[in-house]
């Protein structure tokens, strides 16, 4: 359980540092959604 929590904290830190802002995170999520939508249309 402790390893899982550590992994979640590290993953969250990496995601937040990659996005840099809440706006950036929203844009990243939007782009991911567009890719999924495009794949579903094929």
C-alpha positions in Angstrom: 0.0 0.0 0.0 2.9 2.4 0.8 4.5 1.7 -2.6 1.2 2.5 -4.3 0.9 5.8 -2.5 4.5 6.7 -3.4 3.8 5.8 -7.0 0.7 8.0 -7.1 2.6 11.0 -5.6 5.4 10.7 -8.1 3.0 10.3 -11.0 1.0 13.4 -9.8 4.2 15.4 -9.5 5.3 14.5 -13.0 1.9 15.4 -14.5 1.8 18.7 -12.7 5.3 19.6 -13.6 4.6 18.7 -17.2 1.5 20.8 -17.5 2.8 23.7 -15.5 -0.6 25.4 -15.0 -4.2 24.4 -14.7 -4.9 25.9 -18.1 -2.1 23.7 -19.6 -3.5 20.6 -17.9 -6.9 21.4 -19.4 -5.3 21.7 -22.9 -3.5 18.4 -22.4 -6.7 16.7 -21.4 -8.5 18.2 -24.4 -5.9 17.0 -26.8 -6.1 13.5 -25.4 -9.8 13.6 -25.8 -9.5 14.6 -29.4 -7.1 11.7 -30.1 -9.5 9.3 -28.5 -12.4 10.7 -30.5 -10.4 10.5 -33.7 -9.6 6.9 -33.0 -13.2 6.1 -32.3 -14.3 7.5 -35.6 -11.9 5.2 -37.6 
